[in-house]
Amino acid sequence: MCLAVPGKILKILDDDPVMPQGQVSFGGILKSVNLAYVPKARPGDYVIVHVGFAISILDEQEAQNILATLEGPQSEESAL
C-alpha cells in the first residue's frame, strides 16, 4: 500500500525549471520535496507528497480534513 500525505510549502529552495525543490512542513517536520509535478505551487500552498514528490495541490480545508483523518479519533486519554 502506498501513502501520500499533505504538507504545506514554506519556501522554494531551488527554482530550477527541471527539478524545483521546496521546503515542506508535515506537522512541523520539515522536508525538501521535489515540486516538478506541481509547477504552479507556491509558498503557502498545501500539496500531496508521495516518496519525496509533490503530486498535486490541495486547498487548505481539504488538507486539514485529510490530516484529521490520518490522526484518527482522539480519546480523552491521548489528550493528556
C-alpha positions in Angstrom: 0.0 0.0 0.0 1.2 3.5 -0.8 0.6 6.6 1.2 0.7 10.2 0.2 0.4 12.9 2.8 -0.4 16.6 2.7 2.2 19.2 3.7 2.5 23.0 3.5 5.1 24.6 1.3 7.1 27.0 3.4 9.6 28.2 0.8 11.0 27.4 -2.6 14.6 26.2 -2.1 15.6 25.9 -5.8 13.5 27.1 -8.7 15.4 25.0 -11.3 12.9 24.5 -14.2 13.6 20.8 -14.3 13.9 19.8 -10.7 12.5 22.6 -8.4 12.7 21.9 -4.7 10.6 23.3 -1.8 10.7 23.1 1.9 7.5 21.5 3.1 6.2 21.2 6.6 4.5 18.0 7.7 3.1 19.0 11.2 6.4 20.8 12.0 8.7 18.2 10.4 10.5 19.9 7.5 11.5 18.1 4.4 12.9 19.0 1.0 10.3 18.0 -1.7 10.6 17.9 -5.5 8.0 20.3 -7.0 8.4 19.3 -10.7 4.9 17.8 -10.9 3.2 20.9 -9.5 4.9 23.9 -11.3 2.2 26.3 -10.1 2.7 25.6 -6.4 3.9 28.5 -4.3 4.7 29.0 -0.6 1.6 28.7 1.5 0.1 26.1 -0.8 -0.7 22.6 0.5 0.5 19.7 -1.6 0.1 15.9 -1.5 3.5 14.3 -1.3 4.5 10.8 -2.2 8.1 9.5 -1.9 9.5 13.0 -2.0 7.5 14.3 -4.9 4.6 16.7 -4.6 1.9 15.2 -6.9 -1.0 17.7 -6.5 -2.0 20.9 -4.9 -4.8 20.9 -2.3 -6.9 23.7 -0.8 -6.3 24.2 2.9 -9.6 22.8 4.1 -9.1 19.6 2.1 -5.6 19.2 3.5 -6.9 19.8 7.1 -9.6 17.1 6.5 -7.0 14.6 5.3 -4.7 15.3 8.3 -7.6 14.9 10.7 -8.5 11.6 9.2 -4.9 10.4 9.3 -4.7 11.4 13.0 -7.7 9.2 13.8 -10.1 9.6 16.6 -8.9 11.4 19.7 -9.6 10.0 23.1 -9.5 11.8 26.4 -6.5 9.7 27.4 -4.5 10.7 24.3 -5.3 14.4 25.0 -3.5 14.2 28.4 
